[in-house]
Amino acid sequence: MINYPSLGDLMEKATTQEACLAEEYMLIKRVRQVSLLWAIRPYCEELSDQVNGCA
């Protein structure tokens, strides 16, 4: 006899997969934000130096 998963088991697995995908998405989003900050850092430092030079 074949044991088919119950609807509850399938929904739990789907919920777990959704949670993992959401967590992975947020991690990727955060990495992109940090990468962008590192990419623009030299420009921010240059602007900061210019502003401090005016004080």
Long-range contacts (C-beta under 8 A, 24 or more apart in sequence): none
